[in-house]
């Protein structure tokens, strides 16, 4: 029999076997069966029996790329307790100069990314701080879209339902798996642009609203990253609420989201300020929506694809 570190009995059929001739114990765990296991081996001759416990440690390779534009020097950790905050003992690493990461761990949980003043979009060259991004442990990309998938699943729907809902809302039905599609490498130029555009609109909206809410806080304790993370949760709620639009090029939708964040953090953002910020957001998001190729190096001034990475850089800021 096999138990996990909490003593729960596990089904080890198909990956744990004993050679009847040599007595050799062989383990070939499945993808999600990493961690610390206790294997109890029992031998019996029909009358007497003896047992022995063996400790089995199975590591998993966590690897991928962090993309809101590819982000170098972003902090990546395994969120073992699910609180979205790094705690002592949770395994961690940083993305490299190519925005990629790799770590081997026995821990289980979602992957969480926190960006700070040292995190840089290697294509636009701008610093991208204040983001909290998430993905399931089996994802090979961590993006604003994978973050929404995690948030929707945490609100009670299945992984498949979350993916289907998000694909429909963003028009990405032609992409097989949002957790593995790399918008810098996979698919057509149009598919890459559509995936990036959806993420850029989310970040543009939440970065600007987070800055507005934080600036209005009298306590000074409402960090932009915390407001950004709460914004992801509110967008997920919008996506799961029937007859509610999640169009981030719509002024009323953005204002409603801003009002929700202000209420969550108990701050007062003047209607004039919120309207001004919301208009800036929708203007940027409308321009982003028109980009069809981020690698169109022949685009000229006036084309929708002209300096698309510069547009992304603007969207990654606070629009202040």
Secondary structure by P-SEA (a helix, b strand, c coil): cccccccccccccccccccccccbbbbbcccccccbbbbbbbbbccccbbbbbbbbbbbbbbbbbbccccccbbbbbcccccccccccccccbbbccccccccccccbbbbbbbbccccccccccccccbbbbbbccccccccaaaaaaaaaaaacccaaaaaaaaaaaaccccccccccccccccccaaaaaaaaaaaaaaaaaaaaaaaaaaaacccccccaaaaaaaaaaaaaaaaaccccccccccaaaaaaaaaaaaaaacccccaaaaaaaaaaaaaaaaaaaaccccccccccccccccaaaaaaaaaacccc
